[in-house]
Amino acid sequence: QKCFVCGERGASITCLAKGCKRRFHLPCAVEGECVTQYLPQYRSFCCQHRPEQEVEATPEATTTCLICLEHVGDRKSFHTLACPVCTNAWFHRGCIQ
């Protein structure tokens, strides 16, 4: 199977969305902005069908990641996550993973 991110063969992960035929390699998931969830059950989604965080918050211009202490940007994106409880703590997706 061909990976929709890199175009190479051998993609074994399929998007869970009904009717979606996109496949990708696990290492290509981040580059392709796919989401792979390992708990409570294994589920993977392509960039079109990935779940999004339901936090109604926007980081301030000076907000930093609490793990690496680098700037997270001034808007929600695939690459940033907010604490779902307090919505004041922000993280880079890569730092959380």
N, C-alpha and C positions, 0 to 999 in steps of 0.2 A: 504494500500500500504506500502511496506517495504522501509525504508530509506537506501540508498546505503552507507551512512556515518556510522551510528551507528548500522544498521541492525534491528532496532526496527520497529514495525508497526505504522501506523498512519501518514506517510509522505504525505503531501498534496501539496508540491511545485514540479512542474515538470520543467525540463530543456526545454527551448524554442527551442532548436535546432531541426530541422526537423529529425524525425526518432529516436531521443534519448528518451529512456524510463526511464532514471534515475529520481528518486524522492528523496526528502529529507525534513527534518524538518527545519524550519527557524533557530532555535538555532544551528543546525548542519552545516549550510551553511559556517560559517567561518572556522570551523575545517576541513571541506571537501574542502576548498579553492574554494567554489562556489561564484558566483557574483550575487547579487540581486540589481537591479536598480529600484528605486521608481519614478523617474522623467525622462522624461516627461510622460512615461507610465510605468506600473509595468512589469518588465521582470526579469526572473531568468535563470541562466545558471549553469550547472555542471562544474567541474574542467576541463573537456576535451573540452568544448565548450565555455568557458567564453571569453568575449572580453578582450584584453590586451591593456594597455596604449601605444599609438603610439609616445612615447617620445624617441628620439635618444640621450639619455644621460646616464651616469653612475655616481653614487655618488662617491665622493672621500673617501678615507679611514677614514677621520676625520669628515665626514658629519653627522650632527645631525638632528633629527626631530624638526621642528620649533614649535611644540606644546608641547611635553614632554621633549625636549632637550636631549634625549637619542640617542645613536648611531644607525644609520639606516642600517649599513652594507656597503659593498663596491661593491655591484652589484644590478641590478634590480631584484625584486622578487615579488611574489604575495603580500607580506606583506609590500611593500614600494610603494609609489606613488610620482611622481615628479610634480611640478607645470608645467602645459602644456604651459604656456606663457614664463616664464624665464628659465625653466629647471634647475635652481640652487637651488630652494627650494625643500626640500624633507620632506616627512611625512610618518609615519606608517599608514597603512590602518586602524588599530584599533583606532588610535587617530583621524583620519578624521571622522570615523563613530560615 
